[in-house]
Structure formats: structure tokens, C-alpha cells
């Protein structure tokens, strides 16, 4: 139904207006760099036809994560009227790294852009594939083959995506440029082709992700961080019209420790024994965020958290690839 929440400091209810009036007010807020408190509950049809709705999903972990995307993504896109889907797949192969086989599989499920992070370095055999497939991005500040940023087509217009990795607490396994400089340069270049540009900032330190949000406020349409596998609660629109979320969370088994079997993780925490951290199996969820973006200005009109749980399976092989 219509949202009747009162916008903080503005003294009106959206239910007092028609959908067109509400939409004009939202666009005015975006131009001013403000975000009304009621934005997340504005009905989808209140937005104009040139609004692009982007679903961003967190780190996909192993076979359970791939199964979840296979079984649920098509229905999610239809239910939530998604125009473009971004999924971080750096843990798609047995929980760490991605091979060409799994990348090709995931593209067949309807993902529009696959981002990655430091674990893209785990399988160098995927590099030749990355050189020819722009739908699989590697961090733009990594000196390895492939695309770090690209512009894609969607039903409602062009969408640019930048993939960048942080440096704080991250092991440097290849030559790495400063992420803030690399991201700014890539965003500037993509904005010559489209005003809609989203940035995946893959970090260990949440402070680095927050800093990237402010660095790109008013320049990128949205900035979001994967890597920690734990969804944060700070979905918002920053001044200048940039959607933001510190961490999207994880597409995979949540009855464990960030996608791994909890007993194996606890044993490693509490003993000197080197235990193999197998992928967990149960409570498989897709988590992330949905950003509504004005296709003509690139301004984010709303940011909301997303979660979807899929039924568990009895397949014992799900922990292996």
C-alpha cells in the first residue's frame, strides 16, 4: 500500500500526494542531495519509467551459493522488478576463488555482472577467460589480466560497474594501485558513457569502505562492499545521491561461520591443529541490497537491504565441488 510515514523535517505524508507528485518530490530530494526518511517504503510504481532497479548480492560461497542463485534468482528478479543484477562470485568455487567452469555456470542463471576480490587470484587458470569476458570483473587496481570496470546494457539504459579492492589488512599478492585513485579514475571514465555507475569496494576494513563511500559521494550512483560475509544495517543514500551499504553479506550457508562449517572453524580457533574449513550446508540465504537509480541523472533514489532464504537440501555433495 501507499506509505504514510511522515518525512522527517518536511511535514508531509506521501499518501497526501499522487504517485507523480511523490516521484517529483523524490527527484527534488536527489537533486538537493537529501534523502527523505520514507524513501525505502515508496511503492515501485511511484518511480518514473527511467528508474533502474539494481540488485547487488554479497559473496557467493561454494555450491550452496550457486544452487541458491540457480533456484531463486529468476523469481526474485520478477518479484522485485529488478533491471540489473550484480553478484560477487570470488568464493564460488569450493568457498575460495572461481574457475571458468563456475563463472560460465553462474552467467547462465541470469547474472548481469560478476564482481570479485582478492580471491580472484586463487585460480590463475581463469585469467585467459577474464581477458575475453567483461561480465566477470577483477579489481580495477590489480595488475592482472581482465576487466576492472565495464558498461553494460539493461532494459532501462546503460549501467557501469567498477570493481575495486581495498588495501588495509589485505595481503598484497600482486601489484596493487591505490584503491581510491583507481576507483575515482574508473568512475570518471565510465560516466562519459553513462551517468549510472556502481562501485563494488572489496575490503577487510569497514573504515576503508566507508571512506570510499564518502570519496565517491555525488560521483557514483552506489557504493557497496562485499568481503566480510556479514550484512550490515547501514543502507542509505549519501549527500549527492549516492546509495551506500558497507557490506552486502553473503549468498550461501548461514548456519556456520561466514559460510564455513562451524565445528571446523571453532576447532581451528581453539586448537593448533590445521583443520580444513569445509563449506557449510544449512540455512542458505541470498543477502544484499537493492538500489533505485534515476537513469537520466545517475542519482540514487532509494537503498534497501535484501534477504531471501532458500530451502535446504539433503545433498551431501553440496559441500564439495
C-alpha positions as CSV (number, residue, x, y, z in Angstrom):
1,X,0.0,0.0,0.0
2,X,0.9,3.6,0.0
3,X,3.5,4.8,2.5
4,X,2.0,7.0,5.2
5,X,5.2,7.7,7.2
6,X,6.0,11.3,7.8
7,X,9.2,12.6,6.2
8,X,11.4,13.9,8.9
9,X,11.6,17.7,8.9
10,X,9.4,18.2,5.8
11,X,5.9,17.8,7.4
12,X,4.0,15.8,4.7
13,X,2.9,12.3,4.0
14,X,3.4,10.6,0.7
15,X,-0.2,9.4,1.0
16,X,-1.3,13.1,0.7
17,X,0.1,13.2,-2.9
18,X,-0.4,11.2,-6.0
19,X,2.3,9.0,-7.3
20,X,3.5,11.5,-9.8
21,X,3.8,14.2,-7.2
22,X,5.6,11.8,-4.9
23,X,8.0,11.0,-7.7
24,X,8.7,14.7,-8.4
25,X,9.4,15.2,-4.7
26,X,11.9,12.3,-4.6
27,X,13.7,13.7,-7.6
28,X,13.9,17.1,-6.0
29,X,15.4,15.5,-2.9
30,X,18.0,13.7,-5.1
31,X,19.0,17.0,-6.7
32,X,19.4,18.6,-3.3
33,X,21.5,15.7,-2.1
34,X,18.9,14.8,0.6
35,X,17.1,11.6,1.4
36,X,13.6,11.5,2.9
37,X,13.2,9.0,5.7
38,X,10.3,7.3,4.0
39,X,12.1,6.6,0.7
40,X,12.5,2.8,1.2
41,X,8.8,2.3,1.5
42,X,7.7,4.3,-1.6
43,X,6.0,1.8,-3.9
44,X,7.9,0.8,-7.0
45,X,5.3,2.3,-9.3
46,X,5.9,5.7,-7.7
47,X,9.1,5.9,-9.6
48,X,9.2,7.1,-13.3
49,X,9.8,4.6,-16.1
50,X,13.5,5.6,-16.5
51,X,14.4,4.4,-13.0
52,X,16.8,1.5,-13.0
53,X,16.5,-1.0,-10.1
54,X,19.7,-2.8,-9.4
55,X,20.1,-5.9,-7.2
56,X,23.5,-6.3,-5.6
57,X,24.3,-9.6,-3.9
58,X,27.2,-10.4,-1.5
59,X,29.9,-13.0,-1.7
60,X,28.6,-16.2,-3.3
61,X,30.0,-19.2,-1.4
62,X,30.5,-22.6,-3.0
63,X,27.9,-25.0,-4.3
64,X,25.2,-23.9,-1.8
65,X,25.5,-20.3,-3.1
66,X,25.4,-21.4,-6.7
67,X,22.3,-23.5,-6.0
68,X,20.6,-20.6,-4.3
69,X,21.1,-18.4,-7.3
70,X,20.0,-21.1,-9.7
71,X,16.8,-21.8,-7.8
72,X,15.8,-18.3,-6.7
73,X,17.3,-15.5,-8.9
74,X,14.7,-15.6,-11.7
75,X,11.8,-15.4,-9.3
76,X,13.5,-12.7,-7.2
77,X,14.1,-10.5,-10.3
78,X,10.5,-10.8,-11.4
79,X,9.0,-10.2,-7.9
80,X,11.2,-7.2,-7.2
81,X,11.2,-5.9,-10.8
82,X,15.0,-6.0,-11.0
83,X,16.5,-4.4,-14.1
84,X,20.2,-5.3,-13.4
85,X,21.9,-7.9,-11.2
86,X,25.4,-7.7,-9.7
87,X,26.8,-10.7,-7.7
88,X,30.3,-11.0,-6.2
89,X,31.5,-14.5,-7.0
90,X,35.0,-14.6,-5.7
91,X,34.2,-17.6,-3.5
92,X,32.1,-19.5,-6.0
93,X,34.5,-22.5,-6.3
94,X,34.5,-24.5,-3.1
95,X,34.4,-21.3,-1.0
96,X,37.5,-19.6,-2.2
97,X,38.3,-18.4,-5.8
98,X,36.4,-19.0,-9.0
99,X,37.2,-21.2,-12.0
100,X,35.9,-20.7,-15.6
101,X,33.5,-23.6,-15.1
102,X,31.7,-22.0,-12.2
103,X,31.7,-18.5,-13.9
104,X,30.1,-19.8,-17.0
105,X,27.5,-21.7,-14.9
106,X,26.6,-18.6,-13.0
107,X,26.2,-16.4,-16.0
108,X,23.6,-18.9,-17.3
109,X,21.4,-18.2,-14.2
110,X,20.8,-14.5,-15.3
111,X,23.5,-12.6,-13.5
112,X,24.4,-9.4,-15.5
113,X,27.7,-8.6,-13.9
114,X,30.0,-10.8,-11.6
115,X,32.5,-8.9,-9.4
116,X,35.4,-10.4,-7.4
117,X,38.1,-9.5,-4.9
118,X,41.4,-10.9,-3.6
119,X,40.3,-14.5,-4.1
120,X,40.2,-14.0,-7.9
121,X,44.0,-14.7,-7.5
122,X,43.4,-18.2,-6.2
123,X,42.9,-19.7,-9.7
124,X,45.2,-18.1,-12.2
125,X,43.9,-20.5,-14.8
126,X,40.8,-18.3,-15.0
127,X,42.8,-15.3,-16.3
128,X,42.5,-16.2,-20.1
129,X,38.7,-16.3,-19.6
130,X,38.7,-13.0,-17.8
131,X,40.5,-11.3,-20.7
132,X,37.6,-12.1,-23.0
133,X,34.6,-12.0,-20.7
134,X,33.7,-8.5,-19.4
135,X,30.9,-9.8,-17.3
136,X,33.5,-11.1,-14.9
137,X,35.3,-8.2,-13.3
138,X,38.6,-8.3,-11.3
139,X,39.6,-5.4,-9.0
140,X,40.5,-2.4,-11.2
141,X,43.6,-1.7,-9.1
142,X,45.0,-5.2,-9.5
143,X,47.7,-5.7,-12.2
144,X,46.3,-8.9,-13.6
145,X,44.5,-9.7,-16.9
146,X,40.9,-8.9,-17.4
147,X,38.4,-6.0,-17.0
148,X,38.2,-3.9,-13.8
149,X,35.3,-1.8,-15.0
150,X,32.8,-2.0,-17.8
151,X,29.5,-0.6,-19.1
152,X,26.6,-3.0,-19.7
153,X,23.2,-2.8,-21.2
154,X,19.9,-3.1,-19.2
155,X,16.3,-2.8,-20.3
156,X,16.2,0.7,-18.9
157,X,19.6,2.0,-20.0
158,X,23.4,1.6,-19.7
159,X,24.9,0.6,-16.3
160,X,28.5,1.0,-15.4
161,X,30.2,-1.2,-12.8
162,X,33.6,-0.7,-11.1
163,X,35.3,-3.4,-9.1
164,X,38.0,-2.3,-6.7
165,X,39.8,-3.9,-3.7
166,X,41.0,-2.3,-0.6
167,X,44.5,-2.4,0.9
168,X,44.0,-2.2,4.7
169,X,44.7,-5.7,6.2
170,X,44.8,-7.2,2.7
171,X,47.7,-9.4,1.6
172,X,49.3,-8.0,-1.5
173,X,49.6,-11.0,-3.8
174,X,50.0,-8.9,-6.9
175,X,50.8,-5.3,-7.8
176,X,48.1,-3.1,-6.3
177,X,47.3,0.5,-7.1
178,X,45.8,2.9,-4.5
179,X,42.1,1.9,-4.5
180,X,40.8,5.5,-4.0
181,X,42.7,6.8,-7.0
182,X,41.9,3.8,-9.2
183,X,38.2,3.9,-8.3
184,X,37.9,7.7,-9.0
185,X,39.6,7.3,-12.3
186,X,37.4,4.4,-13.4
187,X,34.2,6.1,-12.3
188,X,35.2,9.3,-14.2
189,X,35.8,7.2,-17.3
190,X,32.6,5.3,-17.1
191,X,30.5,8.4,-16.5
192,X,31.5,9.5,-20.0
193,X,29.3,6.7,-21.3
194,X,26.5,6.6,-18.7
195,X,25.5,8.5,-15.5
196,X,24.7,5.2,-13.8
197,X,27.9,3.8,-12.2
198,X,28.0,1.4,-9.3
199,X,31.2,0.5,-7.3
200,X,32.0,-2.8,-5.6
201,X,34.6,-2.0,-2.9
202,X,36.1,-5.3,-1.6
203,X,37.7,-4.6,1.8
204,X,38.8,-6.2,5.1
205,X,38.4,-2.8,6.9
206,X,34.9,-1.3,7.1
207,X,36.5,2.1,7.6
208,X,38.0,1.8,4.1
209,X,34.6,1.0,2.6
210,X,33.0,3.9,4.5
211,X,35.8,6.2,3.3
212,X,35.2,5.1,-0.3
213,X,31.6,5.9,0.1
214,X,32.4,9.5,1.0
215,X,35.2,9.7,-1.6
216,X,32.6,8.9,-4.4
217,X,29.6,10.7,-2.8
218,X,27.9,12.6,-5.6
219,X,30.0,10.9,-8.3
220,X,28.9,7.2,-8.2
221,X,25.3,6.0,-8.2
222,X,26.0,3.5,-5.5
223,X,29.0,2.2,-3.4
224,X,28.7,-1.2,-1.7
225,X,31.1,-3.5,0.0
226,X,31.4,-7.3,-0.1
227,X,34.0,-9.5,1.6
228,X,33.1,-9.8,5.3
229,X,30.1,-12.1,4.5
230,X,28.0,-10.3,7.2
231,X,25.3,-8.0,6.0
232,X,25.5,-4.5,7.7
233,X,22.5,-2.4,8.6
234,X,23.6,1.0,7.1
235,X,21.8,1.1,3.8
236,X,21.4,4.8,3.0
237,X,21.7,7.5,0.4
238,X,24.6,9.8,0.9
239,X,24.6,13.5,0.1
240,X,24.8,14.0,-3.7
241,X,22.6,11.0,-4.4
242,X,25.0,8.0,-3.9
243,X,23.5,4.8,-2.5
244,X,25.7,3.1,0.1
245,X,26.0,-0.1,2.1
246,X,29.1,-1.2,4.0
247,X,28.7,-4.9,3.4
248,X,26.2,-6.8,1.3
249,X,26.6,-10.0,3.3
250,X,26.7,-13.5,1.7
251,X,25.0,-15.8,-0.7
252,X,25.5,-19.1,0.9
253,X,25.0,-21.2,4.1
254,X,24.5,-19.0,7.2
255,X,24.4,-21.9,9.7
256,X,28.1,-21.7,10.1
257,X,30.9,-19.1,10.3
258,X,30.8,-16.9,7.2
259,X,30.0,-19.8,5.0
260,X,32.2,-22.4,6.6
261,X,31.3,-25.4,8.8
262,X,31.1,-24.0,12.3
263,X,32.7,-27.1,14.0
264,X,35.7,-26.9,11.8
265,X,36.1,-23.2,12.3
266,X,35.8,-23.5,16.1
267,X,38.4,-26.3,16.2
268,X,40.8,-24.1,14.3
269,X,40.1,-21.2,16.7
270,X,40.7,-23.4,19.8
271,X,43.5,-25.8,18.8
272,X,46.8,-25.7,16.9
273,X,45.5,-28.3,14.5
274,X,45.3,-27.2,10.9
275,X,41.7,-28.1,10.1
276,X,40.2,-28.0,6.6
277,X,37.4,-25.3,6.6
278,X,34.8,-27.1,4.5
279,X,31.8,-25.2,3.2
280,X,28.7,-25.3,5.5
281,X,25.4,-26.6,4.1
282,X,22.3,-25.3,6.0
283,X,20.3,-22.1,6.2
284,X,21.2,-20.9,2.7
285,X,20.3,-17.3,2.1
286,X,20.9,-14.6,-0.5
287,X,21.7,-11.2,1.1
288,X,22.5,-7.8,-0.4
289,X,20.8,-4.5,-1.3
290,X,18.5,-3.0,-3.9
291,X,19.3,0.4,-5.3
292,X,16.7,2.5,-7.3
293,X,18.7,4.8,-9.6
294,X,17.5,7.6,-11.9
295,X,18.7,6.6,-15.3
296,X,19.0,10.2,-16.6
297,X,20.9,11.7,-13.6
298,X,22.6,8.6,-12.1
299,X,21.3,9.7,-8.6
300,X,20.2,7.0,-6.2
301,X,16.6,7.4,-5.1
302,X,16.5,4.7,-2.5
303,X,18.6,2.0,-0.9
304,X,17.2,-1.0,0.9
305,X,18.5,-4.2,2.4
306,X,17.6,-7.5,0.7
307,X,17.4,-11.1,2.1
308,X,16.0,-14.3,0.7
309,X,16.2,-17.7,2.2
310,X,16.0,-20.9,0.0
311,X,15.0,-24.4,1.2
312,X,17.8,-26.6,2.5
313,X,18.8,-29.7,0.5
314,X,19.8,-33.2,1.7
315,X,22.5,-33.4,-1.0
316,X,25.7,-34.4,0.9
317,X,27.8,-33.4,-2.1
318,X,26.8,-29.7,-1.7
319,X,29.9,-29.1,0.5
320,X,32.2,-30.2,-2.4
321,X,33.0,-29.0,-6.0
